[in-house]
Amino acid sequence: MAAAGVALATVLALTAVAVYRPERSCGCALPPYLDNVDATAYRWLSAVHSGDSATAWALLTQDAQRRRGDADRFRAELPALAARYGDSTGRWQVVDTRTQGAGTPTEVFLVRVTTKDGVAAATGGLTVHSNATREDAGRIDPDLGEPLQITADTGGPLALPATVRVTHAEGRWLEFLGIPVAAPPEHSDLRLRPVQDLGGGAYRVENANPDLAGSGLVVAILVRPDGRRAFGAVPVTFRSP
């Protein structure tokens, strides 16, 4: 257990300075404090993996608790949640932040990035809700909308630039991001640009970001009509622009 704790602390230290936090602020409040977001996600998933239902339940948002009814029902859900997110070797990647500054309702959407046999995968996602202050580490909502489906138009391995097809994309604020297997440099803009809507669910996606290289994922995110976050991902090889 001690070795696992050291490993987790190391991952947290690396991830906390490596994630992308695209802050959308109105300019009328102090900057949001989001340094605890990663730790909250790791703590919740660690509780899920270890079967610590009391800690995992306490870290859920009130809405997520209400959907489950009570802690006993949630306890029975832990094995399925652990299987969804995979083992502890992956990392959390922030893919979207919606905030108006410190002290305001804030949502941070994270995706779990793992590798299997050298191929990147996104095993699950969650949203951390907080008031973006030092005192509020946030609480977890693991319930997402129906996943998006992304495929390469050629049907083969994806390498950018490329045309991809996206299905089940009902919602708003569709964006494409490039997520490398290794944590990207701090403050990297992971949005893929330019993106051309070709119609019929097809998009021409390019990469103008030199920080994205090697293997990784193209991740499409949006907000479903009911307000839930949704994403889809496909493995990709990034070519230097």
C-alpha positions in Angstrom: 0.0 0.0 0.0 2.9 2.4 0.8 4.4 1.9 -2.6 1.0 2.4 -4.3 0.6 5.7 -2.3 4.0 6.9 -3.4 3.1 6.1 -7.0 -0.2 7.9 -6.8 1.4 10.9 -5.3 3.9 11.0 -8.1 1.2 10.8 -10.7 -0.7 13.6 -9.0 2.4 15.8 -8.8 3.0 15.4 -12.5 -0.6 15.7 -13.7 -1.3 18.8 -11.6 1.1 20.9 -13.7 0.4 19.2 -17.0 -3.3 19.3 -17.6 -5.0 21.8 -19.9 -7.4 24.2 -18.2 -9.1 26.4 -20.7 -10.6 29.0 -18.4 -13.7 30.8 -19.6 -13.9 33.8 -17.3 -16.0 36.9 -17.4 -13.2 39.2 -16.1 -15.3 40.3 -13.1 -14.1 37.8 -10.6 -10.8 36.5 -9.3 -9.2 33.7 -11.4 -10.6 30.3 -10.6 -8.6 28.0 -8.3 -8.7 24.6 -9.8 -5.5 22.9 -8.5 -7.5 20.4 -6.4 -9.5 19.1 -9.4 -7.1 16.3 -10.3 -6.6 15.2 -6.7 -10.4 15.0 -6.2 -10.8 12.8 -9.3 -7.9 10.5 -8.2 -9.2 10.3 -4.7 -12.7 9.3 -5.9 -11.4 6.7 -8.3 -9.0 5.3 -5.7 -12.0 4.8 -3.4 -13.9 3.1 -6.1 -11.1 0.7 -6.9 -10.5 -0.1 -3.2 -14.2 -0.7 -2.5 -14.3 2.3 -0.1 -18.0 3.1 -0.8 -18.3 5.6 2.1 -15.5 7.9 0.7 -16.7 7.5 -2.9 -20.3 8.3 -1.9 -19.2 11.3 0.1 -17.4 12.7 -2.9 -20.4 12.5 -5.2 -22.4 15.6 -6.0 -25.9 15.8 -4.5 -27.5 15.2 -7.9 -25.4 12.1 -8.4 -26.4 10.8 -5.0 -30.0 11.6 -5.6 -30.0 9.5 -8.9 -28.7 6.5 -6.9 -31.1 6.8 -4.0 -28.8 5.8 -1.2 -25.3 4.6 -0.3 -26.3 0.9 -0.2 -27.4 1.0 -3.9 -24.2 2.9 -4.8 -22.1 0.2 -3.0 -23.4 -2.4 -5.5 -22.4 -0.1 -8.4 -18.7 0.0 -7.4 -17.5 -3.0 -9.4 -19.0 -1.7 -12.6 -17.5 1.7 -12.0 -14.1 0.2 -11.4 -14.3 -1.8 -14.6 -15.4 1.2 -16.6 -12.4 3.3 -15.7 -9.8 0.6 -15.8 -6.9 0.1 -13.5 -4.9 2.7 -11.7 -2.2 3.1 -14.4 -4.0 5.7 -16.4 -4.2 9.5 -15.9 -6.9 12.1 -15.8 -6.9 14.8 -18.5 -8.9 18.0 -18.3 -10.7 18.5 -21.6 -13.0 21.4 -20.7 -13.6 23.9 -18.0 -16.6 26.2 -17.7 -16.3 28.9 -15.0 -16.8 32.6 -14.4 -14.0 32.8 -11.8 -13.4 32.0 -8.1 -16.5 31.7 -6.1 -18.8 30.8 -9.0 -20.3 27.5 -10.0 -17.6 25.7 -12.0 -17.5 22.5 -14.1 -14.3 20.7 -15.0 -14.7 17.8 -17.5 -12.0 15.1 -17.3 -11.3 12.0 -19.4 -9.4 9.0 -18.2 -6.5 8.2 -20.6 -4.9 4.8 -20.6 -2.8 2.6 -22.9 -3.2 -1.1 -23.8 -0.6 -2.9 -25.9 0.8 0.5 -26.8 -2.6 1.9 -28.1 -4.2 4.8 -26.4 -7.8 4.6 -25.1 -10.2 6.8 -23.1 -11.9 4.5 -20.7 -14.3 7.0 -19.1 -15.0 10.5 -18.0 -16.5 12.5 -15.2 -17.3 16.1 -14.2 -15.9 17.8 -11.1 -18.3 20.5 -9.7 -16.9 23.2 -7.4 -16.9 26.9 -6.6 -13.3 27.1 -7.9 -11.8 28.2 -4.5 -9.0 26.8 -2.3 -11.6 25.7 0.2 -13.7 23.8 -2.3 -12.0 20.7 -3.7 -15.1 19.8 -5.7 -17.4 16.8 -5.9 -17.8 14.2 -8.6 -20.6 13.4 -11.1 -19.6 10.3 -13.1 -22.8 10.2 -15.1 -22.3 11.2 -18.7 -24.5 11.4 -21.8 -24.5 8.8 -24.6 -20.9 8.5 -26.0 -20.1 9.9 -29.4 -18.7 7.5 -32.0 -15.7 8.6 -34.0 -14.2 6.7 -36.9 -11.6 7.4 -39.5 -13.1 8.1 -42.9 -10.6 5.7 -44.5 -11.5 2.9 -42.1 -7.9 2.4 -41.1 -5.5 3.8 -38.5 -5.9 7.6 -38.0 -3.1 10.0 -38.6 -3.7 13.8 -38.8 -4.7 15.6 -40.9 -7.6 13.3 -41.6 -11.4 13.2 -42.2 -13.3 11.7 -39.3 -17.0 10.8 -39.0 -18.9 11.5 -35.8 -22.2 9.9 -35.0 -24.5 10.4 -32.0 -23.4 14.1 -31.9 -26.7 15.6 -30.8 -25.9 18.6 -28.6 -23.9 21.8 -28.5 -20.4 23.0 -28.3 -18.8 20.2 -30.3 -15.0 20.4 -30.1 -12.1 18.2 -31.1 -9.0 17.8 -28.9 -5.7 16.1 -29.3 -4.7 14.1 -26.2 -1.2 12.6 -26.2 -0.4 9.5 -24.2 2.1 11.4 -22.2 0.9 14.4 -20.2 1.2 17.5 -22.4 3.2 20.6 -21.3 1.5 22.9 -18.9 -1.0 25.3 -20.5 -0.9 23.5 -23.9 -4.0 24.3 -26.0 -5.2 20.8 -26.9 -7.9 22.0 -29.3 -7.3 20.7 -32.8 -7.3 23.4 -35.4 -8.4 23.9 -38.1 -11.6 21.8 -38.2 -13.8 21.9 -41.3 -17.4 20.7 -41.1 -17.9 18.8 -44.3 -21.5 18.0 -43.6 -23.2 14.6 -43.0 -21.2 14.1 -39.8 -17.8 14.3 -41.5 -15.1 16.7 -40.3 -11.7 17.5 -41.7 -9.4 17.7 -38.7 -5.8 19.1 -38.7 -3.2 19.7 -36.0 -1.3 23.0 -35.7 0.0 22.3 -32.2 3.7 21.3 -32.0 3.1 20.0 -28.5 1.1 17.1 -30.0 3.4 14.4 -31.3 3.5 10.6 -31.3 0.6 8.4 -30.3 -2.5 9.6 -28.6 -6.3 10.3 -29.0 -8.6 12.5 -30.9 -11.3 13.3 -28.4 -14.6 14.9 -29.4 -16.6 16.5 -26.6 -20.0 18.2 -26.4 -22.9 18.9 -24.1 -26.1 16.9 -24.6 -29.5 18.6 -24.7 -30.1 17.4 -21.1 -26.9 19.1 -20.0 -24.8 16.0 -19.5 -21.3 15.9 -20.9 -20.4 13.4 -23.6 -17.3 12.4 -25.4 -15.9 9.9 -27.9 -12.3 9.0 -28.8 -10.2 7.3 -31.4 -6.5 6.4 -31.4 -4.3 8.7 -33.5 -0.8 9.3 -34.6 0.1 13.0 -34.4 2.4 14.4 -37.0 4.4 17.5 -36.3 2.8 20.5 -38.0 
